[in-house]
Amino acid sequence: GGRVPPAVTDGQGRFEMRRLRRGRYDLYVEAPGDLGRGVAKEVETGSDVTIRLEALGTIAGSAPEASGACDVVIAGPTRRTIATAEPACAFRVGRLLPGEYTVRVSSNAGVGTASATVAAGETSEIVVHAQPWARLTGRVVERGSGRPMGGLRVAAVSQDEFSQDRLATYVLSGLMPVTADDGRFTIERVAPGAVELWVLGEAGIREPLLRHRIDAAPGTITDAGELAVNPSEPVR
């Protein structure tokens, strides 16, 4: 087991890996640019194997409504996250496996998504139209008594393939919004559209106290109203 030093192919594409312990190995080939990548699994030492490369593709685009520094997330057969400060958040991401992708561009000005189809050896050109961020407000109370629940973390989780990115940002940054003593909260930079509002207790994101669906309108404040939770009964 473990990794071994890489080998480089010669002019005929041949390679040899020496001084390996007897056994089976997974071989990975990375060609420069979008020429492709390949893999051969469970290859036994002493074998003469042919690995065929799968050509890769590129997505290039921009977000005219965005400004300043932008984060670009590409979700599909290959997943990539990059940052760009180019005008209109112009970006170009190569070495992507062919297939269907969703691209999300976010900046201080807003967030937007677009679809792209990546073909082998080709570049897919897209334009991502961003909408202004939404803001969510509300108040958390104890179910039954109506007592304000302060000190509880809240999160807005988008209902798309980028939800895990949002959760990871919350967890890693440690900047998740917290309800005030009167139970009120505000969540900034919410992606417009359908989101789930999570209220978290001691168990965190593993067992939310509440998951409440709400539609967030772009560029406005959406009030979730009063949300009742039971601290001893997380959502399963």
C-alpha positions as CSV (number, residue, x, y, z in Angstrom):
1,G,0.0,0.0,0.0
2,G,0.9,3.7,-0.1
3,R,2.1,6.0,-2.9
4,V,5.2,5.4,-5.0
5,P,7.3,7.9,-6.9
6,P,5.8,8.7,-10.3
7,A,7.3,7.7,-13.7
8,V,7.4,9.8,-16.9
9,T,6.4,8.4,-20.3
10,D,8.9,8.4,-23.2
11,G,8.3,9.6,-26.8
12,Q,6.2,6.4,-27.5
13,G,4.1,6.8,-24.3
14,R,5.8,3.9,-22.6
15,F,6.8,3.9,-18.9
16,E,8.3,1.5,-16.4
17,M,8.1,1.5,-12.6
18,R,10.8,-0.4,-10.8
19,R,11.6,-1.6,-7.3
20,L,8.0,-2.2,-6.4
21,R,6.9,-4.7,-3.8
22,R,5.0,-7.6,-5.3
23,G,1.3,-7.0,-5.4
24,R,-1.5,-5.0,-7.1
25,Y,-1.4,-1.3,-7.7
26,D,-3.8,1.4,-9.0
27,L,-2.1,3.4,-11.8
28,Y,-3.1,7.0,-12.6
29,V,-1.9,9.0,-15.6
30,E,-2.1,12.8,-15.9
31,A,-1.4,14.3,-19.3
32,P,-0.6,18.1,-19.6
33,G,-3.4,20.5,-20.3
34,D,-6.7,19.0,-21.5
35,L,-5.0,16.0,-23.2
36,G,-6.6,13.9,-20.5
37,R,-6.2,11.5,-17.6
38,G,-6.5,7.8,-17.3
39,V,-6.6,5.1,-14.6
40,A,-5.9,1.3,-14.4
41,K,-7.0,-0.5,-11.3
42,E,-5.6,-3.5,-9.6
43,V,-2.6,-3.9,-11.9
44,E,-0.3,-6.8,-10.8
45,T,3.5,-6.2,-10.7
46,G,5.2,-7.6,-13.8
47,S,2.3,-6.7,-16.0
48,D,2.4,-4.8,-19.4
49,V,-0.6,-2.5,-19.3
50,T,-2.1,-0.1,-21.7
51,I,-3.9,2.9,-20.2
52,R,-6.2,4.9,-22.4
53,L,-6.6,8.6,-21.7
54,E,-10.0,10.3,-21.4
55,A,-9.8,13.8,-22.9
56,L,-10.8,16.6,-20.7
57,G,-12.6,19.9,-21.3
58,T,-12.8,23.5,-20.1
59,I,-15.4,25.9,-18.8
60,A,-14.9,29.7,-19.3
61,G,-17.2,32.4,-18.4
62,S,-18.1,35.6,-16.6
63,A,-20.7,37.2,-14.3
64,P,-21.4,40.8,-15.6
65,E,-23.5,41.7,-12.5
66,A,-20.8,40.6,-10.0
67,S,-17.9,42.8,-8.9
68,G,-14.7,42.6,-6.9
69,A,-13.4,39.3,-5.7
70,C,-15.5,36.3,-6.7
71,D,-15.7,32.7,-5.7
72,V,-16.5,30.2,-8.5
73,V,-17.7,26.7,-7.7
74,I,-18.0,24.1,-10.4
75,A,-20.2,21.1,-9.6
76,G,-20.4,18.0,-11.8
77,P,-18.3,15.0,-12.7
78,T,-15.3,17.1,-11.6
79,R,-15.7,19.5,-8.7
80,R,-13.6,22.7,-8.5
81,T,-13.5,25.9,-6.4
82,I,-11.4,28.9,-7.5
83,A,-11.2,32.6,-6.7
84,T,-11.0,35.4,-9.3
85,A,-10.6,39.1,-9.2
86,E,-10.8,39.6,-12.9
87,P,-13.3,42.2,-14.3
88,A,-16.8,40.8,-14.4
89,C,-15.4,37.8,-12.4
90,A,-14.1,36.3,-15.6
91,F,-12.8,32.7,-15.1
92,R,-11.4,29.7,-17.0
93,V,-11.2,26.3,-15.4
94,G,-9.7,23.3,-17.4
95,R,-9.1,19.6,-16.8
96,L,-12.7,18.8,-16.3
97,L,-14.2,15.4,-17.1
98,P,-16.9,15.6,-19.9
99,G,-20.5,15.9,-18.7
100,E,-23.1,18.2,-17.3
101,Y,-22.1,20.9,-14.8
102,T,-23.6,23.7,-12.7
103,V,-21.5,26.8,-12.1
104,R,-22.0,29.1,-9.2
105,V,-20.4,32.6,-9.0
106,S,-20.7,34.7,-5.8
107,S,-19.3,38.1,-4.8
108,N,-20.3,40.9,-2.5
109,A,-22.8,42.1,-5.1
110,G,-24.7,38.8,-5.3
111,V,-24.8,35.2,-6.5
112,G,-25.9,33.3,-9.6
113,T,-25.7,29.9,-11.3
114,A,-25.6,28.6,-14.8
115,S,-25.5,25.3,-16.6
116,A,-22.7,24.1,-18.8
117,T,-22.0,21.0,-20.9
118,V,-18.3,20.0,-21.1
119,A,-17.2,18.1,-24.2
120,A,-13.8,16.3,-24.5
121,G,-11.1,18.7,-25.8
122,E,-13.5,21.7,-26.1
123,T,-14.3,24.9,-24.1
124,S,-17.8,25.6,-22.9
125,E,-18.5,29.4,-22.8
126,I,-21.1,30.6,-20.3
127,V,-22.5,33.8,-18.7
128,V,-23.6,33.7,-15.1
129,H,-26.2,36.3,-14.2
130,A,-26.0,37.2,-10.5
131,Q,-28.9,38.3,-8.3
132,P,-28.5,40.4,-5.1
133,W,-28.1,38.5,-1.9
134,A,-31.2,38.0,0.3
135,R,-31.4,38.5,4.0
136,L,-33.3,36.3,6.4
137,T,-34.7,37.4,9.8
138,G,-36.8,35.6,12.4
139,R,-37.3,34.8,16.1
140,V,-36.8,31.5,17.8
141,V,-39.0,30.6,20.8
142,E,-39.5,27.5,23.0
143,R,-42.4,25.3,21.9
144,G,-45.2,25.5,24.4
145,S,-44.0,28.3,26.7
146,G,-43.1,30.8,23.9
147,R,-39.9,31.7,25.9
148,P,-37.3,33.4,23.6
149,M,-34.4,31.1,22.9
150,G,-31.1,33.0,22.8
151,G,-27.7,31.5,22.0
152,L,-28.8,29.1,19.3
153,R,-27.0,28.9,16.0
154,V,-29.0,29.3,12.8
155,A,-28.1,28.5,9.2
156,A,-29.7,29.0,5.8
157,V,-29.0,26.0,3.6
158,S,-29.7,26.2,-0.1
159,Q,-31.7,23.4,-1.7
160,D,-29.2,22.6,-4.5
161,E,-25.9,20.9,-5.1
162,F,-24.1,23.7,-3.3
163,S,-25.7,23.1,0.1
164,Q,-22.7,21.2,1.5
165,D,-20.4,24.1,0.5
166,R,-22.5,26.5,2.6
167,L,-22.6,24.2,5.6
168,A,-18.8,23.7,5.4
169,T,-18.3,27.5,5.3
170,Y,-20.5,27.9,8.4
171,V,-18.6,25.1,10.3
172,L,-15.1,26.0,9.3
173,S,-15.4,29.8,9.7
174,G,-17.1,29.5,13.1
175,L,-19.1,32.6,12.1
176,M,-22.6,31.0,12.2
177,P,-25.3,33.6,13.2
178,V,-26.6,33.2,16.8
179,T,-30.0,34.2,18.2
180,A,-30.0,37.1,20.6
181,D,-31.5,37.1,24.1
182,D,-34.9,37.9,22.6
183,G,-34.6,35.0,20.2
184,R,-34.2,37.2,17.1
185,F,-31.6,36.5,14.4
186,T,-30.4,37.9,11.0
187,I,-28.7,35.8,8.3
188,E,-26.8,37.8,5.7
189,R,-25.7,36.7,2.2
190,V,-28.4,34.1,1.6
191,A,-28.7,32.8,-2.0
192,P,-32.1,33.8,-3.4
193,G,-34.6,30.9,-3.9
194,A,-35.7,28.0,-1.8
195,V,-33.6,27.5,1.3
196,E,-33.9,25.5,4.6
197,L,-33.6,27.5,7.8
198,W,-31.8,25.3,10.4
199,V,-31.9,26.0,14.1
200,L,-29.0,24.2,15.8
201,G,-28.6,23.0,19.4
202,E,-25.8,21.2,21.1
203,A,-25.7,18.4,18.5
204,G,-25.0,20.9,15.7
205,I,-25.7,20.2,12.1
206,R,-26.0,16.4,12.8
207,E,-29.3,16.9,14.6
208,P,-31.0,20.3,14.0
209,L,-33.7,21.4,16.3
210,L,-35.7,22.7,13.3
211,R,-35.6,22.6,9.6
212,H,-37.9,25.2,8.1
213,R,-38.3,25.7,4.3
214,I,-38.6,29.3,3.1
215,D,-38.3,31.2,-0.2
216,A,-35.7,34.0,0.1
217,A,-36.3,37.0,-2.3
218,P,-33.3,38.6,-3.9
219,G,-32.2,42.0,-2.6
220,T,-34.8,42.1,0.2
221,I,-35.4,41.0,3.8
222,T,-37.5,37.9,4.2
223,D,-39.0,37.4,7.7
224,A,-39.4,33.8,8.7
225,G,-41.6,34.8,11.6
226,E,-41.7,33.0,14.9
227,L,-40.0,29.5,14.9
228,A,-40.9,27.2,17.8
229,V,-38.3,24.5,18.9
230,N,-38.0,21.9,21.6
231,P,-34.4,21.8,22.7
232,S,-34.7,18.2,23.8
233,E,-36.2,17.0,20.5
234,P,-33.9,17.5,17.5
235,V,-35.3,16.8,14.0
236,R,-34.5,13.3,12.8
